[in-house]
Amino acid sequence: MESKSFKVGDIVKMKKPHPCGSYEWEILRTGMDFGIKCCGCGHFVMLARPKFEKAVKAVVTPDTEK
């Protein structure tokens, strides 16, 4: 199976919305666990890599503009 490449600062769109209604999350930490912050309300969540990769639908904006 091919491993996807995610970087700190990327904005990802998840398959399911956060209770606040936002689908977009910013990656703050990568590794075996991912730290992500909701772009709608700012809630921070830690997810295991397999669960994170399964929940991601698409990378919205790669961190190339900064």
C-alpha positions in Angstrom: 0.0 0.0 0.0 1.3 3.5 -0.9 1.9 5.9 1.9 0.5 9.4 1.5 2.6 12.4 2.1 1.3 15.0 4.6 3.3 18.0 5.9 2.8 20.4 8.8 0.7 23.3 7.6 -1.3 21.4 5.0 -5.1 21.9 5.1 -7.0 18.6 4.6 -10.7 17.9 3.9 -12.1 15.1 6.0 -14.9 12.6 4.9 -17.1 13.6 7.8 -17.7 17.1 9.2 -16.7 18.2 12.7 -19.8 19.0 14.9 -19.2 22.7 14.2 -19.9 22.0 10.5 -16.4 22.4 9.1 -14.8 19.7 6.9 -11.3 21.4 6.8 -8.5 20.7 9.3 -4.9 22.1 9.5 -2.1 19.6 10.3 0.0 20.8 13.2 1.9 17.5 13.9 2.9 14.5 11.9 4.5 11.1 12.7 2.8 8.0 14.2 0.1 10.3 15.5 -1.3 13.4 13.7 -2.2 16.5 15.5 -4.9 18.4 13.6 -6.8 21.7 14.3 -10.3 22.4 13.1 -10.4 25.4 10.7 -13.9 26.2 11.9 -13.7 26.3 15.7 -10.0 25.7 16.5 -10.6 22.4 18.3 -7.3 20.3 18.5 -7.4 16.5 18.0 -4.8 13.8 18.0 -5.3 10.8 15.7 -3.3 7.7 15.0 -1.8 7.6 11.5 -4.0 4.8 10.1 -7.2 6.4 11.3 -6.2 9.8 10.0 -5.2 8.5 6.5 -8.6 6.7 6.3 -10.5 9.8 7.3 -8.9 12.2 4.9 -10.7 12.9 1.6 -8.2 15.3 0.0 -5.4 17.8 0.6 -7.0 21.2 0.0 -4.0 23.4 0.1 -0.4 22.2 0.4 1.9 24.3 2.4 3.6 26.1 -0.6 2.2 29.6 -0.1 3.9 30.3 3.2 
